[in-house]
Amino acid sequence: MAARGRISPEAGERASILCRGAIAALVPPQARVAGYLPFRGELDVRPAMQALADKGHILCLPVIEEADKPLYFRRWRLDEALEDGRYGIAVPPAGALVFRPDVVIVPLVAFDRKGRRLGYGAGYYDRTIDRLRQLEPSVLVIGVAYSQQEVEALPVGRHDQAMDVIVTEKETLRVKK
């Protein structure tokens, strides 16, 4: 998180623009895409989400229902007013439609070249990705981070879920499983 915190606003904006095309190119036609809103210095994927919306994709954002449960996803339109969710993270309004995404764009605290990720430690994305993969094994999980967040190796726990692809401002890393 310290490395991410050292990214200047200008460098963050450039990284977001550089990642926009790479993310959009990975998403299959007509896929429902779950993104996220940047929190605590995460790489901003809103430019990519705008590009996907322009191509007609249905967008959604994660909602935390309660601790120790998977996330669920509400429909999101970029011009839509949001409401405060758990931990102060903005979410689509309560009346928004709920969707199961075909693609999940996941923020990372750290990552390694084997597709392992470090999040904030609560396990929300691991539980969610596991559930989605059980329902639809072809779900595509794209981790997004600044290149400075790469580490040599991360430990793997029993419930940890690997990313299929990791996108940084410098490269797109397809993970071999």
Buried (B, 14 or more C-beta within 10 A) or exposed (E): EEBBEEBEEEEBEEBBEBBBBBBBEBBEEEBBBBBBBBEEBBBBBBBBBBBBBEEEBBBBBBBBEEEEEBBBBBBBEEEEEBEEBEEEBEBBEEEBEEBBBBBBBBBBBBBBEBBBBBBEEEBBBBBBBBBBBEEEEEBBBBBBBBBBBBEEEBEEEEEBBBBBBBBBBEEBBEBEE
